[in-house]
Amino acid sequence: MAAAVVIQVARLAAGFPDEEPNWLARNASLFVLPFLAAYFARQRQLETLRCVLAAAPFVLAALVVNLYPWGADSATEVLVVLHLPVVLWFAVAYPYMGGTVRSHERRMDFVRFTGEWFIYYVLIALGGGVLMGLTAAILEPTGVDVERIAVWVLPSGAAGAVIVAAWLVERKQRVVENMAPVLTMLFTPLFAVMLAGAAVVYAATGLGEAFDRELLSVFDALLVVVLALVLYGMSARDPSTSPDWMDGIQLVAVVSALVLDVMVLGAMIARIGELGFTPNRTAALGLNLVLLVNLAGAAWLSARFLTRRSRLHPLERWQTTYLPVFALWAATVVVILPPLFAFS
């Protein structure tokens, strides 16, 4: 309820949707995720010092995004809007793990929570969409302005669902634990086929003039999905398990994604050499390098596991150890890139 009220107050103060001030987009995640962190701090019964440490990233983020002198049509401001939710989601990990940030097991628990939370949030969003559609259909003959109702309901519903989905994960873990391996087994082969086909096509034709910002966004989203499949597939397995056919398919997906990432990086470096660095190119280059290292490590350890030269545990440890790198890069984009490019 607190998240729903705060997001509504911010919407009214901004005059949204008639007006769309930049500060509203910059602070959107700050209107919601601190309440999720507070929920976990209460659930884990954190002592005062750890509560202060849990609140610190949110306070620092609020100061940074609101005190930086953003320029007109600032590209770095857009990057902050996109990366700040990632930074704050990792900040939520601290109270979720009860302050035990060095525990690899607790990091994997947070990975599981993230995937399960996403499933519940999507289901809530789909149900909310059906509810709003039926409401519009029922009230249409009455002459009620349904769009005006939606302006009030959607922001609060979207904000409140962030907390509700987390509560459902905490209360109904066994239900989602049954869904996780099913979804992983369903989508990993499909993505493996698609990635292998795309790698062959791009290796034969090259990126060429097709490389642009939109294509890069698609590739980055695809690489993140592959990473999620690897993480989510591991989270549903016993570390002492033996390799099976699904591990081979997962390795095909990871290697294909790695090949695509190398080609994207080559085209990106060529573009930067020709046109120079910009905020968007710098952020994209950094993200792809971070993904490249992660995928390379995952491919190597997956191959060793598949050939029975290693257990699953080193692959799991690699992923949980690497998670802070993603948080660090997202924080770099939020805090360092804007002054580096003069807030342009």
C-alpha positions as CSV (number, residue, x, y, z in Angstrom):
1,M,0.0,0.0,0.0
2,A,2.9,2.4,0.8
3,A,4.4,1.8,-2.6
4,A,1.1,2.2,-4.4
5,V,0.4,5.5,-2.5
6,V,3.9,7.0,-3.1
7,I,3.9,6.2,-6.8
8,Q,0.4,7.9,-7.0
9,V,1.6,11.0,-5.2
10,A,4.6,11.2,-7.5
11,R,2.3,10.8,-10.6
12,L,0.0,13.6,-9.4
13,A,2.9,15.9,-8.6
14,A,4.3,15.3,-12.1
15,G,1.0,15.8,-13.8
16,F,1.4,12.4,-15.6
17,P,0.3,11.4,-18.2
18,D,-0.5,15.0,-19.4
19,E,3.1,15.9,-18.6
20,E,6.2,13.6,-18.5
21,P,8.9,15.3,-16.5
22,N,12.3,13.6,-16.5
23,W,12.5,13.4,-12.7
24,L,9.6,11.0,-12.6
25,A,11.3,8.5,-14.8
26,R,14.6,8.9,-13.0
27,N,13.0,8.2,-9.6
28,A,10.5,5.6,-10.6
29,S,12.4,2.7,-9.1
30,L,13.1,4.7,-5.9
31,F,9.4,5.0,-5.4
32,V,9.0,1.3,-5.1
33,L,12.2,-0.8,-4.4
34,P,13.0,0.8,-1.0
35,F,9.7,-0.6,0.3
36,L,10.7,-4.1,-1.0
37,A,14.0,-3.7,0.9
38,A,12.1,-2.6,4.0
39,Y,9.8,-5.7,3.7
40,F,12.8,-8.0,3.6
41,A,14.6,-6.1,6.4
42,R,11.5,-6.7,8.6
43,Q,11.1,-10.3,7.5
44,R,14.8,-11.1,8.3
45,Q,14.6,-9.0,11.5
46,L,17.8,-7.1,10.7
47,E,19.4,-5.2,13.5
48,T,19.7,-1.4,13.3
49,L,23.1,-1.2,11.8
50,R,22.2,-3.6,9.0
51,C,19.0,-1.7,8.4
52,V,21.1,1.5,8.0
53,L,23.4,-0.3,5.6
54,A,20.4,-1.6,3.6
55,A,19.0,2.0,3.3
56,A,22.4,3.6,2.3
57,P,22.3,2.6,-1.4
58,F,18.8,4.1,-1.8
59,V,19.7,7.3,-0.1
60,L,22.9,7.6,-2.2
61,A,21.0,6.8,-5.4
62,A,18.4,9.4,-4.6
63,L,21.0,12.1,-4.1
64,V,22.9,11.2,-7.3
65,V,20.0,11.1,-9.7
66,N,18.4,14.3,-8.3
67,L,21.5,16.5,-7.7
68,Y,23.4,15.8,-11.0
69,P,23.0,18.8,-13.4
70,W,21.4,16.9,-16.3
71,G,21.6,18.6,-19.7
72,A,18.7,18.9,-22.2
73,D,18.1,15.7,-24.1
74,S,20.8,14.0,-22.0
75,A,21.8,10.5,-23.2
76,T,23.4,9.7,-19.8
77,E,20.1,10.6,-18.1
78,V,18.3,7.9,-20.2
79,L,21.1,5.4,-19.2
80,V,20.5,6.2,-15.6
81,V,16.8,5.5,-16.0
82,L,17.6,2.1,-17.5
83,H,20.4,1.1,-15.1
84,L,19.2,2.5,-11.7
85,P,16.5,-0.3,-11.3
86,V,19.3,-2.9,-11.8
87,V,21.5,-1.2,-9.1
88,L,18.6,-1.0,-6.7
89,W,17.6,-4.6,-7.3
90,F,21.0,-5.7,-6.2
91,A,20.7,-3.4,-3.2
92,V,17.5,-5.4,-2.3
93,A,19.7,-8.5,-2.2
94,Y,21.4,-7.3,1.0
95,P,18.3,-7.3,3.2
96,Y,17.0,-10.4,1.4
97,M,20.1,-12.3,2.3
98,G,19.9,-11.1,5.9
99,G,23.2,-9.1,5.4
100,T,25.2,-12.3,4.6
101,V,26.6,-10.9,1.4
102,R,29.6,-13.3,1.2
103,S,27.5,-16.5,1.2
104,H,27.4,-18.1,-2.2
105,E,24.4,-20.2,-1.1
106,R,22.4,-17.0,-0.2
107,R,23.4,-15.4,-3.5
108,M,21.9,-18.4,-5.3
109,D,18.8,-18.1,-3.2
110,F,18.5,-14.5,-4.4
111,V,18.9,-15.7,-8.0
112,R,16.1,-18.2,-7.4
113,F,14.0,-15.4,-5.8
114,T,14.6,-13.1,-8.8
115,G,13.4,-15.7,-11.3
116,E,10.4,-16.7,-9.2
117,W,9.5,-13.1,-8.5
118,F,9.6,-12.4,-12.2
119,I,7.2,-15.3,-12.9
120,Y,4.7,-14.1,-10.3
121,Y,4.9,-10.5,-11.4
122,V,4.2,-11.5,-15.1
123,L,1.2,-13.6,-13.9
124,I,-0.1,-10.7,-11.8
125,A,0.4,-8.3,-14.8
126,L,-1.5,-10.6,-17.1
127,G,-4.3,-11.0,-14.6
128,G,-4.4,-7.3,-14.0
129,G,-4.6,-6.7,-17.8
130,V,-7.6,-9.1,-18.0
131,L,-9.2,-7.4,-15.1
132,M,-8.8,-3.9,-16.6
133,G,-10.0,-5.1,-20.0
134,L,-13.2,-6.6,-18.5
135,T,-13.7,-3.5,-16.4
136,A,-13.5,-1.3,-19.5
137,A,-16.0,-3.6,-21.3
138,I,-18.5,-3.6,-18.5
139,L,-18.4,0.1,-17.8
140,E,-18.4,1.2,-21.4
141,P,-22.2,1.5,-21.7
142,T,-22.3,3.7,-18.6
143,G,-20.2,6.4,-20.1
144,V,-17.6,6.2,-17.4
145,D,-14.2,7.4,-18.6
146,V,-12.3,4.1,-18.3
147,E,-9.0,5.6,-19.5
148,R,-9.1,8.0,-16.5
149,I,-9.7,5.0,-14.2
150,A,-6.7,3.2,-15.7
151,V,-4.5,6.2,-15.1
152,W,-5.1,5.8,-11.4
153,V,-5.1,2.1,-11.2
154,L,-2.2,1.0,-13.4
155,P,0.7,2.9,-11.6
156,S,-0.5,1.8,-8.1
157,G,-1.1,-1.7,-9.3
158,A,2.3,-2.0,-11.0
159,A,4.1,-0.6,-7.9
160,G,2.1,-2.7,-5.4
161,A,2.6,-5.9,-7.4
162,V,6.4,-5.6,-6.9
163,I,5.8,-6.2,-3.2
164,V,3.0,-8.6,-3.5
165,A,5.0,-10.8,-5.9
166,A,7.8,-10.9,-3.4
167,W,5.4,-11.9,-0.6
168,L,4.0,-14.7,-2.8
169,V,7.4,-16.1,-3.5
170,E,8.1,-16.1,0.2
171,R,4.8,-17.8,1.0
172,K,4.4,-20.2,-2.0
173,Q,8.0,-21.3,-2.8
174,R,7.1,-24.9,-3.5
175,V,4.6,-24.0,-6.2
176,V,7.2,-21.9,-8.2
177,E,10.0,-24.4,-7.5
178,N,7.9,-26.9,-9.6
179,M,7.5,-24.3,-12.4
180,A,11.2,-23.4,-12.6
181,P,12.6,-26.6,-14.0
182,V,9.6,-27.0,-16.4
183,L,10.2,-23.5,-17.8
184,T,13.9,-24.1,-18.1
185,M,13.5,-27.4,-19.9
186,L,11.0,-25.9,-22.2
187,F,12.9,-22.8,-23.3
188,T,16.5,-23.9,-23.2
189,P,16.3,-26.1,-26.3
190,L,14.2,-23.5,-28.2
191,F,16.8,-20.8,-27.4
192,A,19.7,-23.1,-28.3
193,V,18.2,-23.8,-31.7
194,M,17.6,-20.1,-32.3
195,L,21.0,-19.0,-31.1
196,A,22.9,-21.6,-33.1
197,G,21.0,-20.7,-36.2
198,A,21.6,-17.0,-35.6
199,A,25.3,-17.6,-35.0
200,V,25.6,-19.5,-38.3
201,V,23.8,-16.8,-40.3
202,Y,25.7,-13.9,-38.8
203,A,29.0,-15.8,-39.2
204,A,28.2,-16.3,-42.9
205,T,26.9,-12.8,-43.6
206,G,28.6,-10.6,-41.0
207,L,26.8,-7.8,-39.1
208,G,27.8,-5.2,-41.7
209,E,25.5,-2.3,-42.0
210,A,22.8,-4.1,-40.1
211,F,24.5,-3.2,-36.8
212,D,22.8,-0.3,-35.0
213,R,21.5,0.7,-31.6
214,E,18.2,-1.2,-32.0
215,L,20.0,-4.4,-33.1
216,L,22.5,-4.1,-30.2
217,S,19.6,-3.8,-27.7
218,V,18.1,-7.0,-29.1
219,F,21.4,-8.8,-28.8
220,D,22.0,-7.6,-25.3
221,A,18.5,-8.7,-24.3
222,L,19.1,-12.1,-25.9
223,L,22.4,-12.5,-24.0
224,V,20.8,-11.6,-20.7
225,V,18.1,-14.2,-21.4
226,V,20.7,-16.9,-22.0
227,L,22.4,-15.9,-18.8
228,A,19.1,-16.2,-17.0
229,L,18.5,-19.6,-18.4
230,V,21.9,-20.8,-17.2
231,L,21.3,-19.3,-13.7
232,Y,17.7,-20.5,-13.4
233,G,18.6,-24.0,-14.7
234,M,21.3,-24.3,-12.0
235,S,19.1,-23.0,-9.3
236,A,16.7,-25.8,-9.8
237,R,19.3,-28.6,-9.6
238,D,21.2,-30.4,-6.9
239,P,25.0,-29.4,-7.1
240,S,25.9,-33.1,-6.8
241,T,23.9,-34.1,-9.9
242,S,25.5,-35.7,-12.9
243,P,25.4,-34.2,-16.4
244,D,22.6,-35.1,-18.8
245,W,21.4,-34.2,-22.3
246,M,20.0,-30.8,-21.1
247,D,23.5,-29.7,-20.1
248,G,24.7,-30.4,-23.7
249,I,21.9,-28.3,-25.1
250,Q,22.6,-25.5,-22.5
251,L,26.3,-25.6,-23.6
252,V,25.2,-25.1,-27.3
253,A,23.1,-22.1,-26.2
254,V,26.0,-20.6,-24.2
255,V,28.6,-21.1,-27.0
256,S,26.3,-19.7,-29.6
257,A,25.6,-16.7,-27.5
258,L,29.4,-16.3,-26.9
259,V,30.0,-16.3,-30.7
260,L,27.3,-13.7,-31.3
261,D,28.7,-11.6,-28.5
262,V,32.2,-11.7,-30.0
263,M,30.8,-10.6,-33.4
264,V,28.8,-7.8,-31.8
265,L,31.8,-6.6,-29.9
266,G,33.9,-6.6,-33.1
267,A,31.3,-4.5,-34.9
268,M,31.0,-2.2,-31.9
269,I,34.7,-1.6,-31.6
270,A,34.9,-0.8,-35.3
271,R,32.0,1.7,-34.9
272,I,33.7,3.3,-31.9
273,G,37.0,3.5,-33.8
274,E,35.2,5.3,-36.7
275,L,32.8,7.6,-34.7
276,G,34.3,7.8,-31.2
277,F,32.9,7.2,-27.8
278,T,29.4,8.3,-26.8
279,P,27.5,7.5,-23.5
280,N,25.4,4.9,-25.2
281,R,28.4,3.2,-27.0
282,T,30.4,3.2,-23.7
283,A,27.5,1.6,-21.7
284,A,26.9,-1.0,-24.4
285,L,30.6,-1.8,-24.8
286,G,30.9,-2.3,-21.0
287,L,27.8,-4.5,-20.8
288,N,28.9,-6.7,-23.6
289,L,32.4,-7.1,-22.2
290,V,30.9,-8.1,-18.8
291,L,28.6,-10.6,-20.6
292,L,31.5,-11.9,-22.7
293,V,33.6,-12.8,-19.6
294,N,30.6,-14.4,-17.9
295,L,29.6,-16.5,-20.9
296,A,33.2,-17.5,-21.5
297,G,33.5,-18.7,-18.0
298,A,30.1,-20.5,-18.1
299,A,31.1,-22.2,-21.4
300,W,34.4,-23.5,-20.1
301,L,32.9,-24.8,-16.8
302,S,29.9,-26.2,-18.5
303,A,32.2,-28.1,-20.9
304,R,34.2,-29.5,-18.0
305,F,31.0,-30.5,-16.2
306,L,29.6,-32.2,-19.4
307,T,32.8,-34.2,-19.9
308,R,32.7,-35.2,-16.2
309,R,36.0,-33.4,-15.4
310,S,34.3,-31.2,-12.9
311,R,31.1,-31.1,-10.8
312,L,28.3,-28.6,-11.1
313,H,29.4,-26.7,-8.0
314,P,32.3,-24.7,-9.7
315,L,29.8,-23.4,-12.4
316,E,27.4,-22.4,-9.7
317,R,30.2,-20.7,-7.7
318,W,31.4,-18.9,-10.8
319,Q,27.9,-17.4,-11.4
320,T,27.3,-16.3,-7.8
321,T,30.8,-14.8,-7.6
322,Y,30.3,-12.9,-10.8
323,L,26.9,-11.4,-9.8
324,P,28.5,-8.3,-8.1
325,V,30.2,-7.5,-11.4
326,F,26.9,-6.7,-13.0
327,A,25.9,-4.6,-10.0
328,L,29.2,-2.7,-10.2
329,W,28.9,-2.0,-13.9
330,A,25.3,-0.8,-13.5
331,A,26.4,1.5,-10.7
332,T,29.2,2.8,-12.8
333,V,26.8,3.8,-15.5
334,V,24.6,5.6,-13.0
335,V,27.3,7.4,-11.0
336,I,30.4,7.8,-13.2
337,L,29.3,8.0,-16.8
338,P,27.1,11.1,-16.4
339,P,30.0,13.4,-15.2
340,L,32.4,11.6,-17.5
341,F,30.3,12.8,-20.5
342,A,29.5,16.2,-18.9
343,F,25.8,15.1,-18.2
344,S,25.1,15.2,-22.0
